[in-house]
């Protein structure tokens, strides 16, 4: 029995065309760190970099041993260029977002993990250094035939009866969440 996790990343490029700094296409690479036993289900609406996106490597270039050790085996999807690596005991899914001025994008990554045997789910949202206050939302929906019995932080809001809980914030710090259900 597995829990389904859905991560949505919504982006909007608010720069103005013609602005020398903010009026350029924004290119960002996102990584989602998940438990090592996660399984990727689907990736939707990610950007696929064009073939000439990166400069070709010099024939003398060799991968750094430290990078190879940190990432382990790297798998890249042929269709959407999603990357999967193993880092620090976690499975990492990475994807590109290439966003022209005035455009919006919602990327969705769905993965599963084994259902916890102790009835407790937890998540650590780790703020990316250098970003401003990102707006984000975390939702937990209790598995079938169960209900939420406790959650932290208590700023969460019920999502209907005792079936789920939701947090929304513009926090500028790393934040932990946990839900107990039975």
C-alpha positions in Angstrom: 0.0 0.0 0.0 1.5 3.4 -1.0 0.8 7.1 -0.4 0.4 9.4 -3.4 2.3 12.7 -3.3 1.6 15.5 -5.8 3.9 18.5 -6.0 2.8 21.5 -8.0 5.1 24.3 -8.8 3.3 27.4 -10.0 5.4 30.2 -11.6 4.6 33.5 -13.2 7.1 35.7 -14.9 6.2 39.3 -13.9 9.0 41.1 -15.7 8.4 43.6 -18.4 9.5 43.2 -22.0 12.4 45.5 -22.8 13.7 45.7 -19.3 17.4 44.8 -19.6 17.3 42.7 -16.4 13.8 41.5 -15.7 12.6 41.4 -19.3 14.5 38.2 -20.2 13.3 34.6 -20.4 13.7 33.0 -16.9 15.4 29.6 -16.8 15.2 27.6 -13.5 16.0 24.0 -12.6 13.9 22.6 -9.8 14.7 19.5 -7.6 12.3 17.6 -5.4 14.1 15.6 -2.7 12.0 12.5 -1.8 12.5 9.4 0.3 14.8 6.8 -1.3 11.9 4.4 -1.7 9.8 6.8 -3.7 8.6 5.9 -7.2 8.0 8.4 -9.9 4.4 8.3 -11.4 4.3 11.2 -13.7 5.8 14.6 -14.6 3.6 17.2 -16.4 4.1 20.6 -17.9 7.9 20.8 -17.4 10.0 22.6 -20.0 12.2 20.7 -22.4 15.4 22.6 -23.1 16.3 22.9 -26.8 19.2 20.9 -28.1 21.5 23.9 -28.2 20.6 25.0 -24.6 24.0 24.0 -23.2 27.4 24.5 -24.8 29.1 21.3 -25.8 31.7 20.0 -23.3 35.3 20.4 -24.1 36.9 17.0 -25.2 39.2 17.4 -22.2 36.4 17.9 -19.7 35.9 15.1 -17.2 33.1 14.7 -14.6 34.2 15.6 -11.1 34.6 12.6 -8.8 32.8 14.5 -6.0 29.8 15.2 -8.3 29.6 11.6 -9.4 29.8 10.4 -5.8 27.1 12.8 -4.7 24.6 12.0 -7.5 25.3 8.4 -8.1 23.7 7.0 -11.2 21.9 9.7 -13.2 18.8 8.8 -15.2 17.4 11.3 -17.7 14.0 10.9 -19.4 14.3 11.0 -23.2 10.9 12.8 -23.6 10.9 15.5 -21.0 14.5 15.6 -19.8 13.5 15.0 -16.2 16.5 13.9 -14.1 16.5 11.3 -11.4 19.5 10.9 -9.0 20.2 9.5 -5.6 21.7 12.1 -3.2 22.4 11.8 0.5 20.1 8.8 0.9 17.3 10.6 -1.0 15.8 10.1 -4.4 15.8 13.4 -6.3 13.6 14.4 -9.3 14.7 17.4 -11.3 13.1 19.3 -14.1 13.5 22.6 -16.1 11.1 25.6 -16.2 11.8 28.0 -19.1 9.5 30.9 -18.8 9.2 33.9 -21.2 8.1 37.3 -19.9 4.4 37.5 -19.0 3.9 33.7 -19.1 2.7 31.3 -16.4 3.5 27.6 -15.8 2.3 25.0 -13.4 4.6 21.9 -13.3 3.3 18.8 -11.6 5.4 15.9 -10.3 3.6 12.9 -8.8 5.3 10.1 -6.9 4.4 7.4 -4.3 6.0 6.2 -1.1 5.2 3.2 1.1 2.4 4.0 3.6 3.9 4.6 7.0 3.2 1.8 9.5 2.9 4.1 12.4 0.2 6.4 10.9 2.4 9.5 10.9 3.3 11.4 7.7 5.9 14.2 7.8 7.4 16.7 5.3 10.3 19.2 5.5 9.9 22.2 3.2 13.4 23.5 2.8 13.7 27.0 1.6 16.0 27.5 -1.4 18.8 29.9 -0.4 18.7 33.2 -2.4 14.9 33.1 -3.1 12.5 35.7 -1.8 9.4 34.8 0.2 7.9 32.0 -1.9 4.2 31.4 -1.5 3.5 27.8 -1.0 0.8 25.4 0.2 0.9 21.9 1.7 -2.1 19.7 1.8 -2.5 16.3 3.3 -5.5 14.1 2.5 -5.9 11.1 4.9 -5.8 7.7 3.2 -9.2 5.9 2.6 -11.0 4.9 5.8 -8.8 7.0 8.0 -9.0 10.4 9.6 -6.5 13.0 10.9 -6.0 12.8 14.6 -3.3 15.5 15.1 -1.1 17.8 13.1 1.7 20.3 13.5 2.2 23.2 13.2 -1.3 24.1 14.5 -1.6 26.9 12.0 -3.0 24.2 9.6 -6.7 24.3 8.6 -9.0 21.4 8.2 -9.9 20.5 4.7 -13.3 19.0 5.4 -14.2 16.9 8.4 -11.2 15.0 9.8 -10.1 13.8 6.3 -7.3 16.3 5.7 -5.3 19.3 6.7 -3.9 22.3 4.7 -1.2 24.9 5.4 -0.6 28.0 3.3 2.1 30.6 3.9 4.8 32.8 2.5 7.4 31.7 5.0 11.0 32.6 4.4 12.4 29.8 6.5 12.6 26.0 6.4 9.4 24.5 7.9 8.5 21.0 9.1 5.0 19.5 9.0 3.6 16.3 10.4 0.2 14.6 10.5 -1.0 11.7 12.6 -3.9 9.7 11.2 -5.7 6.4 12.0 
